[in-house]
Amino acid sequence: MNKAIITVVGKDTVGIIAKICTYLAEHKINILDISQTIVSGYFNMMMIVDLSEAKGDFKVIADELDELGKEIGVIVKCQREDIFDSMHRI
């Protein structure tokens, strides 16, 4: 399985989850796990996704998610699971 971690952070507004999930569905990216919370008006979401069937290159997907985040006023980061794990290993 080809997994990635997607994080979304920013001021809470209507439609953040819908827009991110629509992009993922359109690109055949499966959400394996999702957690989201709102703290004092700030939205925070973390997803583990499966890119095995994804349409497109990882770099293109990460860049497009970054652009989508800018359009909706949030920061979206997409990292490969193995790199994320290496960066956060104690």
N, CA, C and O of each residue as an XYZ file, in Angstrom:
360
protein
N       0.852     -1.181      0.000
C       0.000      0.000      0.000
C       0.896      1.242      0.000
O       1.932      1.273      0.664
N       0.496      2.228     -0.728
C       1.225      3.482     -0.866
C       0.491      4.550     -0.053
O      -0.457      5.160     -0.546
N       0.925      4.779      1.192
C       0.205      5.681      2.094
C       0.846      7.056      2.170
O       2.046      7.225      1.950
N      -0.008      8.049      2.495
C       0.455      9.419      2.722
C      -0.332     10.010      3.889
O      -1.417      9.543      4.237
N       0.249     11.046      4.476
C      -0.392     11.794      5.554
C      -0.750     13.163      4.989
O       0.105     13.861      4.443
N      -2.009     13.538      5.123
C      -2.458     14.862      4.690
C      -2.910     15.616      5.926
O      -3.715     15.117      6.713
N      -2.376     16.841      6.094
C      -2.806     17.693      7.195
C      -3.415     18.962      6.619
O      -2.964     19.487      5.600
N      -4.458     19.443      7.301
C      -5.162     20.654      6.880
C      -5.348     21.512      8.129
O      -5.905     21.054      9.126
N      -4.878     22.761      8.069
C      -4.964     23.661      9.219
C      -5.348     25.057      8.738
O      -4.841     25.535      7.724
N      -6.256     25.710      9.481
C      -6.616     27.083      9.150
C      -7.874     27.513      9.871
O      -8.452     26.754     10.649
N      -8.295     28.746      9.602
C      -9.540     29.262     10.168
C     -10.692     28.405      9.680
O     -10.746     28.047      8.504
N     -11.607     28.077     10.566
C     -12.737     27.230     10.201
C     -13.695     27.982      9.285
O     -14.087     29.114      9.570
N     -14.064     27.340      8.183
C     -15.073     27.864      7.276
C     -15.896     26.683      6.753
O     -15.489     25.527      6.871
N     -17.030     26.985      6.188
C     -17.906     25.966      5.623
C     -17.252     25.357      4.384
O     -16.750     26.082      3.525
N     -17.259     24.030      4.291
C     -16.856     23.354      3.073
C     -15.431     22.853      2.986
O     -15.051     22.295      1.957
N     -14.624     23.028      4.025
C     -13.226     22.578      3.962
C     -13.163     21.077      3.709
O     -12.495     20.632      2.776
N     -13.850     20.302      4.528
C     -13.811     18.842      4.389
C     -14.364     18.436      3.025
O     -13.792     17.576      2.354
N     -15.459     19.041      2.617
C     -16.084     18.693      1.335
C     -15.129     18.931      0.169
O     -15.026     18.087     -0.721
N     -14.438     20.050      0.159
C     -13.549     20.365     -0.965
C     -12.330     19.450     -1.003
O     -11.922     19.000     -2.074
N     -11.751     19.176      0.162
C     -10.587     18.288      0.203
C     -11.006     16.867     -0.193
O     -10.337     16.220     -0.999
N     -12.100     16.392      0.372
C     -12.551     15.026      0.078
C     -13.011     14.871     -1.366
O     -12.836     13.801     -1.949
N     -13.591     15.902     -1.952
C     -13.975     15.859     -3.369
C     -12.737     15.703     -4.232
O     -12.725     14.892     -5.158
N     -11.692     16.473     -3.937
C     -10.438     16.342     -4.690
C      -9.915     14.907     -4.586
O      -9.550     14.298     -5.591
N      -9.883     14.378     -3.371
C      -9.360     13.021     -3.176
C     -10.180     12.001     -3.954
O      -9.611     11.124     -4.604
N     -11.491     12.097     -3.901
C     -12.358     11.158     -4.613
C     -12.134     11.244     -6.121
O     -12.072     10.220     -6.802
N     -12.013     12.460     -6.639
C     -11.804     12.651     -8.079
C     -10.478     12.060     -8.558
O     -10.332     11.719     -9.731
N      -9.517     11.943     -7.647
C      -8.192     11.419     -7.997
C      -7.978      9.989     -7.512
O      -6.852      9.490     -7.486
N      -9.096      9.328     -7.123
C      -9.072      7.920     -6.695
C      -8.120      7.685     -5.513
O      -7.416      6.677     -5.454
N      -8.119      8.636     -4.582
C      -7.313      8.527     -3.373
C      -8.255      8.134     -2.241
O      -9.199      8.858     -1.927
N      -7.991      6.982     -1.631
C      -8.865      6.439     -0.601
C      -8.449      6.931      0.786
O      -7.273      6.874      1.146
N      -9.413      7.408      1.553
C      -9.165      7.835      2.929
C      -9.241      6.613      3.826
O     -10.280      5.956      3.899
N      -8.143      6.304      4.513
C      -8.087      5.156      5.412
C      -8.467      5.533      6.836
O      -9.096      4.752      7.551
N      -8.080      6.736      7.238
C      -8.365      7.212      8.593
C      -8.440      8.730      8.542
O      -7.731      9.371      7.766
N      -9.300      9.297      9.373
C      -9.469     10.750      9.377
C      -9.803     11.217     10.781
O     -10.570     10.580     11.504
N      -9.209     12.347     11.151
C      -9.487     12.959     12.439
C      -9.549     14.462     12.214
O      -8.691     15.034     11.541
N     -10.560     15.091     12.774
C     -10.644     16.539     12.632
C     -11.187     17.141     13.913
O     -11.954     16.518     14.647
N     -10.766     18.368     14.155
C     -11.233     19.071     15.339
C     -11.243     20.569     15.057
O     -10.566     21.050     14.147
N     -12.007     21.283     15.837
C     -12.027     22.736     15.756
C     -11.748     23.248     17.158
O     -12.441     22.888     18.110
N     -10.726     24.092     17.281
C     -10.342     24.663     18.569
C     -10.313     26.180     18.423
O      -9.545     26.717     17.625
N     -11.140     26.860     19.185
C     -11.210     28.322     19.162
C     -11.299     28.882     17.742
O     -10.645     29.872     17.413
N     -12.105     28.247     16.917
C     -12.329     28.736     15.565
C     -11.301     28.307     14.536
O     -11.373     28.718     13.378
N     -10.328     27.470     14.953
C      -9.310     26.974     14.026
C      -9.561     25.505     13.723
O      -9.759     24.685     14.619
N      -9.545     25.203     12.432
C      -9.817     23.865     11.931
C      -8.510     23.096     11.808
O      -7.509     23.632     11.331
N      -8.520     21.837     12.239
C      -7.348     20.972     12.120
C      -7.826     19.580     11.705
O      -8.693     18.992     12.352
N      -7.247     19.059     10.614
C      -7.626     17.727     10.149
C      -6.366     16.970      9.746
O      -5.437     17.532      9.167
N      -6.362     15.690     10.067
C      -5.272     14.810      9.656
C      -5.895     13.568      9.042
O      -6.822     12.979      9.599
N      -5.371     13.182      7.888
C      -5.881     12.001      7.189
C      -4.723     11.088      6.816
O      -3.632     11.544      6.474
N      -4.982      9.810      6.888
C      -4.068      8.827      6.305
C      -4.785      8.327      5.061
O      -5.927      7.872      5.130
N      -4.106      8.414      3.926
C      -4.731      8.047      2.658
C      -3.911      6.996      1.931
O      -2.708      6.851      2.150
N      -4.598      6.266      1.056
C      -3.966      5.258      0.219
C      -3.876      5.802     -1.201
O      -4.894      6.112     -1.820
N      -2.652      5.916     -1.714
C      -2.419      6.455     -3.052
C      -2.225      5.359     -4.099
O      -1.864      5.659     -5.237
N      -2.454      4.106     -3.743
C      -2.192      2.988     -4.651
C      -2.901      3.121     -5.991
O      -2.334      2.767     -7.025
N      -4.120      3.623     -5.990
C      -4.909      3.748     -7.222
C      -4.967      5.189     -7.724
O      -5.714      5.486     -8.655
N      -4.192      6.083     -7.122
C      -4.287      7.514     -7.426
C      -4.004      7.831     -8.886
O      -3.125      7.251     -9.523
N      -4.791      8.780     -9.385
C      -4.554      9.316    -10.724
C      -3.533     10.428    -10.579
O      -3.822     11.462     -9.977
N      -2.337     10.227    -11.127
C      -1.335     11.283    -11.093
C      -0.166     10.972    -10.189
O      -0.218     10.073     -9.349
N       0.879     11.729    -10.380
C       2.128     11.626     -9.643
C       1.981     12.241     -8.254
O       1.241     13.208     -8.076
N       2.687     11.680     -7.267
C       2.610     12.184     -5.891
C       2.911     13.677     -5.824
O       2.182     14.419     -5.166
N       3.962     14.128     -6.487
C       4.370     15.549     -6.458
C       3.254     16.438     -6.997
O       2.974     17.493     -6.429
N       2.623     16.024     -8.077
C       1.520     16.797     -8.653
C       0.348     16.863     -7.676
O      -0.240     17.925     -7.472
N       0.017     15.732     -7.082
C      -1.082     15.689     -6.106
C      -0.782     16.600     -4.924
O      -1.643     17.375     -4.505
N       0.435     16.516     -4.379
C       0.810     17.359     -3.241
C       0.730     18.835     -3.611
O       0.241     19.646     -2.824
N       1.203     19.186     -4.795
C       1.157     20.587     -5.248
C      -0.274     21.063     -5.460
O      -0.614     22.191     -5.103
N      -1.114     20.206     -6.041
C      -2.507     20.578     -6.260
C      -3.261     20.733     -4.939
O      -4.099     21.626     -4.809
N      -2.977     19.884     -3.969
C      -3.600     20.036     -2.650
C      -3.148     21.332     -1.983
O      -3.944     22.006     -1.328
N      -1.878     21.679     -2.148
C      -1.362     22.942     -1.624
C      -2.117     24.123     -2.248
O      -2.524     25.044     -1.540
N      -2.299     24.093     -3.554
C      -3.039     25.146     -4.256
C      -4.499     25.199     -3.818
O      -5.048     26.280     -3.607
N      -5.126     24.035     -3.682
C      -6.506     23.976     -3.223
C      -6.621     24.618     -1.843
O      -7.559     25.370     -1.580
N      -5.666     24.322     -0.966
C      -5.659     24.926      0.360
C      -5.607     26.446      0.292
O      -6.330     27.128      1.017
N      -4.754     26.975     -0.576
C      -4.657     28.435     -0.737
C      -5.988     29.019     -1.203
O      -6.397     30.087     -0.746
N      -6.661     28.314     -2.115
C      -7.952     28.790     -2.632
C      -9.009     28.867     -1.536
O      -9.850     29.765     -1.551
N      -8.976     27.932     -0.585
C     -10.009     27.901      0.460
C      -9.523     28.472      1.792
O     -10.250     28.442      2.785
N      -8.303     28.989      1.811
C      -7.811     29.692      2.995
C      -7.256     28.827      4.105
O      -7.286     29.219      5.272
N      -6.744     27.645      3.753
C      -6.123     26.768      4.750
C      -4.765     26.297      4.226
O      -4.449     26.471      3.048
N      -3.980     25.710      5.102
C      -2.695     25.136      4.715
C      -2.885     23.626      4.603
O      -3.319     22.973      5.552
N      -2.559     23.086      3.443
C      -2.681     21.642      3.208
C      -1.294     21.097      2.890
O      -0.625     21.575      1.974
N      -0.874     20.107      3.642
C       0.411     19.448      3.413
C       0.171     17.964      3.185
O      -0.633     17.338      3.876
N       0.875     17.413      2.212
C       0.775     15.992      1.899
C       2.186     15.415      1.923
O       3.062     15.868      1.188
N       2.398     14.413      2.773
C       3.725     13.794      2.920
C       3.582     12.285      2.815
O       2.613     11.701      3.301
N       4.547     11.677      2.183
C       4.562     10.207      2.132
C       4.694      9.674      3.554
O       5.408     10.254      4.372
N       4.015      8.583      3.848
C       4.016      8.020      5.201
C       5.427      7.681      5.681
O       5.766      7.962      6.831
N       6.245      7.089      4.833
C       7.585      6.695      5.267
C       8.441      7.909      5.623
O       9.219      7.852      6.575
N       8.310      8.995      4.883
C       9.063     10.216      5.195
C       8.525     10.856      6.465
O       9.296     11.319      7.305
N       7.196     10.882      6.610
C       6.573     11.424      7.813
C       7.052     10.661      9.039
O       7.424     11.267     10.044
N       7.045      9.318      8.960
C       7.512      8.489     10.079
C       8.983      8.757     10.401
O       9.351      8.843     11.572
N       9.812      8.888      9.392
C      11.243      9.151      9.613
C      11.461     10.493     10.288
O      12.318     10.621     11.162
N      10.686     11.496      9.886
C      10.838     12.839     10.453
C      10.393     12.897     11.908
O      10.898     13.713     12.678
N       9.454     12.039     12.288
C       8.883     12.105     13.634
C       9.310     10.943     14.537
O       8.697     10.691     15.573
N      10.355     10.253     14.133
C      10.875      9.148     14.937
C      11.649      9.725     16.128
O      12.424     10.669     15.978
N      11.434      9.159     17.282
C      12.135      9.638     18.486
C      13.390      8.828     18.699
O      14.125      9.069     19.656
